[in-house]
Amino acid sequence: MSTIEVAGVQVDLRHYIGGRRIESESTFRNSSPIDGSFLGDIARGGQREVDLAVAAATDAFPVWSTTPPADRAAVLNRIADLVDQNLSDLAIVETTDNGALLRSHLRGVMPRVAHNFRFFADWLVNHLGHPDFETRGHTNHVSWDPSGVAALITPWNAPLMLATWKIAPALAAGDTVVLKPAEWTPLTASLFADLTKQAGLPDGAFNVVQGYGSEAGAALVAHPGLRRISFTGSVPTAKTIAMAAAENLTPCSFELGGKSPFIVLADADLELAADLAVEQYDNAGQVCLSGTRILVHDSIADRFSAVFRARAEALRQGDPRDPETDIGPQIHPAHFDRVKGFVDRASAEGADIVFGGTPNEELGGLYFRPTLVNEPSRDSEIVTEEVFGPVLTMQRFSTDDEAIAVANGTEFGLAAVVVSGNRTHADAITSRLVAGTIWVNCFFVRDLRAPFGGSKKSGVGREGGTWSFDFYADVKNTVVAPQGWKE
């Protein structure tokens, strides 16, 4: 069976290579995390399919890279229009495939997919540039030239949105793309490929190879025909990719894990702090940016804990297709077991499980209750390692120096949240935090003009605005002399 119907939407299960659908000799099983129902057998790619995709992208590069920027932007805008026209279909398929809230997909995630394309189309035409400058009468001109074939390997927690965060700037830069989506969430990448065809993107400029990371992903990142690799995922996988890329000196951009602090200062608005803390359970805790380590000042810890607990215990867990649901399931049985294992080991070590800490027996399956672990050891794995589930820890501090030391005390540096009632105090804290993004009295406010990436083991490089073009393009400086001209 080459296609399936998901909530009334037809989805192709094959690869998309060179503008055509390609089958594989073997497949892998895909099921919904909502109820475990079987969705389909997905084409299982490997070296053969990767070679075909890179060859198709290589063949398409001369056409796409020489397409004038305004014409490239027009194609990207048509893709955005088609995303808007198919928003409901994309949303229900992705919710079925990854278990995230349908209302979030409809209101925020899928509109952001369209915005990704409109933003980078506009940036390419209207904002990408550097003023010419003079050196001893010589003119320097900076340009961003298409680099070649970009391999994009993307995660399962927001599959299409995070994929298009890479696809849009890569295509805008004039690169051609081979996408390897996460094997746990393959469906919307396939739907999206059809939209690129409808939008008039040249065949081969965008390709999708489905499959396992250890097979299709490994073959892709080792391919000598690549000019860029962008990956979002775990630190161990990034190390493996980096070693493969080093063989061909392929530039890499990595957005990796997080273990972000959520700092509640003594002068914070407790109601605001509790509301923001509850947001850290968004997407059932499967958000790399979440402030999973709550650090709260001694003087307000008891009051904050009471308000926060009331908010958290009011969250409704259930079917993500229900508009009343706040928290859905974990993505996959293996991931569910991983999250549960973190909590079980913390409990066995004597940590105080304030609430949650167990599967939701009423729902069964992959639903894990929102959890708070109080005062675990600062060097315990639940504090230092990314759980990536609905599990937060809470620790107390008595001085700013202590808060900073604890906040910066992991190998990660992706994000941070600071809640304070005093701007000067907040500024003093943020200036000392090691993180790529810091939110003060807010959370998850994202602007594509801003640089995005992580510090320490949370990533390599920055993307967003011109930073994205700096990665996907070959940045060139042309120096022109004032003399020697006959015309």
Secondary structure as GFF3:
##gff-version 3
##sequence-region A 1 487
A	DSSP	beta_strand	3	6	.	.	.	ID=ss1
A	DSSP	beta_strand	9	12	.	.	.	ID=ss2
A	DSSP	beta_strand	15	17	.	.	.	ID=ss3
A	DSSP	beta_strand	20	22	.	.	.	ID=ss4
A	DSSP	beta_strand	27	31	.	.	.	ID=ss5
A	DSSP	beta_strand	38	43	.	.	.	ID=ss6
A	DSSP	alpha_helix	47	65	.	.	.	ID=ss7
A	DSSP	alpha_helix	69	85	.	.	.	ID=ss8
A	DSSP	alpha_helix	87	98	.	.	.	ID=ss9
A	DSSP	alpha_helix	102	104	.	.	.	ID=ss10
A	DSSP	pi_helix	105	109	.	.	.	ID=ss11
A	DSSP	alpha_helix	110	122	.	.	.	ID=ss12
A	DSSP	pi_helix	123	127	.	.	.	ID=ss13
A	DSSP	beta_strand	133	135	.	.	.	ID=ss14
A	DSSP	beta_strand	138	146	.	.	.	ID=ss15
A	DSSP	beta_strand	149	153	.	.	.	ID=ss16
A	DSSP	alpha_helix	159	172	.	.	.	ID=ss17
A	DSSP	beta_strand	176	180	.	.	.	ID=ss18
A	DSSP	alpha_helix	187	198	.	.	.	ID=ss19
A	DSSP	beta_strand	206	208	.	.	.	ID=ss20
A	DSSP	pi_helix	213	217	.	.	.	ID=ss21
A	DSSP	alpha_helix	218	221	.	.	.	ID=ss22
A	DSSP	beta_strand	226	232	.	.	.	ID=ss23
A	DSSP	alpha_helix	235	248	.	.	.	ID=ss24
A	DSSP	beta_strand	252	255	.	.	.	ID=ss25
A	DSSP	beta_strand	261	264	.	.	.	ID=ss26
A	DSSP	alpha_helix	270	278	.	.	.	ID=ss27
A	DSSP	three_ten_helix	279	285	.	.	.	ID=ss28
A	DSSP	beta_strand	293	297	.	.	.	ID=ss29
A	DSSP	three_ten_helix	298	300	.	.	.	ID=ss30
A	DSSP	alpha_helix	301	313	.	.	.	ID=ss31
A	DSSP	alpha_helix	333	348	.	.	.	ID=ss32
A	DSSP	beta_strand	352	355	.	.	.	ID=ss33
A	DSSP	beta_strand	371	374	.	.	.	ID=ss34
A	DSSP	alpha_helix	381	384	.	.	.	ID=ss35
A	DSSP	beta_strand	391	397	.	.	.	ID=ss36
A	DSSP	alpha_helix	400	407	.	.	.	ID=ss37
A	DSSP	beta_strand	412	413	.	.	.	ID=ss38
A	DSSP	beta_strand	415	419	.	.	.	ID=ss39
A	DSSP	alpha_helix	423	430	.	.	.	ID=ss40
A	DSSP	beta_strand	437	440	.	.	.	ID=ss41
A	DSSP	beta_strand	455	456	.	.	.	ID=ss42
A	DSSP	beta_strand	459	460	.	.	.	ID=ss43
A	DSSP	alpha_helix	466	472	.	.	.	ID=ss44
A	DSSP	beta_strand	473	480	.	.	.	ID=ss45
###
